[in-house]
Amino acid sequence: YTDPNTNCQHCDDMVVTVNNAVTADAGNNQSICQNQSLVLTPVTAGGTWSSNSSGLVASNGSLNTANSGTFLVYYNLGAGTCLTQDSIQVVIHPAVNVVMAPDPTICLGDTAIISAAVSNGTGPYQYSWTPNTSLSNANTLQTQAFPAITSLYTLTVTDANSCQVSGSITVNVTGLPVVNAG
């Protein structure tokens, strides 16, 4: 640079660093059941997560699944003029609830009805009793059990979103009474 008033020349060196652009990539939309754990993993590492829903996601991607719903989650990468952002949709499906009927007591050779009440989640539901022995049907909400000894049966309920819950019921079997006529 030459100063026109003094005809003096001034020089200076400057180092300009050009950062390669890195684009935030949050990955694919996510779907999870309520009260299950999930840590979001982006395609491009090094950024932080955020959401407009307070308490939904920690900056490391750990998701709070206490509430069901559909949420928009943001992934931020870089800083200043190099900041890029991507977003994904997170669907948290409502949890399935199951309430088991009271434990029945039967005499040896008798049959007990075992059942449960299912709520929340998204139907249709699939049912699976285990063990599936000594049952009239292991794939219904209510079935007949005829064990020879006291047995624990576990019902697993799966909803249309693959959300699962389990509950157990014990069928108590008592021996036949001894009758003495004489």
Summary of the structure (lengths in Angstrom):
residues: 182
radius of gyration: 31.5
end to end distance: 128.2
largest distance: 137.3
contacts: 463
relative contact order: 0.16
helix: 2%
strand: 43%
